[in-house]
Amino acid sequence: MESAMKIERKLREGNYEESDLLRYLSHNSITVVYNTLHEIAHKKIKTDGIIMKVTEIASSKNEISSKGLGVLTMRIVAIATLNELNLNTLYNSLDEEEQNLAKGAFS
């Protein structure tokens, strides 16, 4: 697997393909997963494969879903990503506190 530093550089430079993003979403580093979710939200990357993988994380069907910093888990970040892509179903099911966390996920 590629090093986190190499992946971070590729994300910053926009030097990746959809298959790379899918691989990065399965990385064992929460920093890589977070930055990949941020890139997807920022660039509005909305392919079927990406949406399926992000939804898997958002639905707690992935090992990394519960990892994160404090209450800001990768699940909440994934929901924030889907919300940025105008896929609001999971976001709308959150309570007010979780919605506030999702709103601030990329701040």
C-alpha positions as CSV (number, residue, x, y, z in Angstrom):
1,M,0.0,0.0,0.0
2,E,1.2,3.5,-0.8
3,S,2.5,5.7,2.0
4,A,0.2,8.3,3.5
5,M,2.6,11.1,2.5
6,K,2.6,10.0,-1.1
7,I,-1.2,9.8,-1.1
8,E,-1.5,13.2,0.4
9,R,0.7,14.7,-2.3
10,K,-1.4,13.0,-5.0
11,L,-4.6,14.4,-3.5
12,R,-3.1,17.9,-3.2
13,E,-1.9,17.8,-6.8
14,G,-5.1,16.2,-8.1
15,N,-3.0,13.3,-9.5
16,Y,-5.4,10.4,-9.1
17,E,-8.1,8.3,-10.8
18,E,-11.4,7.1,-9.4
19,S,-9.8,3.7,-8.6
20,D,-7.1,5.5,-6.5
21,L,-9.8,7.3,-4.5
22,L,-11.6,4.0,-3.9
23,R,-8.4,2.5,-2.6
24,Y,-7.6,5.5,-0.4
25,L,-11.1,5.2,1.2
26,S,-10.0,1.7,2.4
27,H,-6.6,2.9,3.7
28,N,-5.8,2.2,7.4
29,S,-4.9,5.8,8.0
30,I,-7.8,8.0,9.1
31,T,-5.9,11.0,7.8
32,V,-5.8,9.5,4.3
33,V,-9.5,8.6,4.5
34,Y,-10.5,12.1,5.8
35,N,-8.5,13.8,3.1
36,T,-10.0,11.6,0.5
37,L,-13.5,12.3,1.7
38,H,-12.6,16.0,1.7
39,E,-11.4,15.8,-1.9
40,I,-14.5,14.0,-3.0
41,A,-16.7,16.6,-1.3
42,H,-14.7,19.6,-2.6
43,K,-14.4,18.4,-6.2
44,K,-18.0,17.0,-6.1
45,I,-16.9,13.5,-7.4
46,K,-20.1,11.7,-7.7
47,T,-19.5,8.3,-9.5
48,D,-21.5,5.2,-8.6
49,G,-18.4,3.5,-7.1
50,I,-17.4,6.5,-4.9
51,I,-21.0,7.0,-3.7
52,M,-21.3,3.3,-2.8
53,K,-18.0,3.3,-0.8
54,V,-18.7,6.6,1.0
55,T,-22.2,5.4,1.8
56,E,-20.7,2.2,3.2
57,I,-18.5,4.3,5.6
58,A,-21.5,6.6,6.4
59,S,-23.7,3.6,7.3
60,S,-21.1,2.2,9.7
61,K,-20.6,-0.9,7.5
62,N,-16.8,-0.3,7.4
63,E,-14.2,-0.9,10.0
64,I,-13.0,2.7,9.8
65,S,-16.5,4.2,10.3
66,S,-16.1,4.6,14.1
67,K,-12.5,5.8,14.0
68,G,-11.7,9.5,14.1
69,L,-11.0,12.3,16.5
70,G,-13.4,12.4,19.5
71,V,-17.0,12.6,18.3
72,L,-16.0,13.5,14.7
73,T,-15.9,10.0,13.4
74,M,-15.3,9.0,9.8
75,R,-19.0,8.0,9.7
76,I,-19.9,11.7,10.3
77,V,-17.3,12.9,7.8
78,A,-18.7,10.5,5.2
79,I,-22.2,11.8,5.9
80,A,-20.9,15.3,5.4
81,T,-19.4,14.2,2.1
82,L,-22.6,12.8,0.9
83,N,-24.4,15.9,2.0
84,E,-22.0,18.0,-0.1
85,L,-22.9,15.8,-3.0
86,N,-26.6,16.6,-2.4
87,L,-27.3,13.1,-1.2
88,N,-29.0,14.2,2.1
89,T,-30.8,11.1,3.3
90,L,-28.3,10.1,6.0
91,Y,-27.6,13.7,7.0
92,N,-31.4,14.3,7.5
93,S,-31.6,11.3,9.8
94,L,-29.0,12.7,12.2
95,D,-29.9,14.5,15.4
96,E,-29.1,18.2,15.7
97,E,-25.8,17.7,17.4
98,E,-24.6,15.2,14.8
99,Q,-25.8,17.6,12.0
100,N,-23.7,20.4,13.5
101,L,-20.7,18.0,13.6
102,A,-21.3,17.2,9.9
103,K,-21.6,20.9,9.0
104,G,-18.2,21.5,10.6
105,A,-16.4,18.4,9.2
106,F,-14.5,20.3,6.6
107,S,-14.0,23.6,8.4
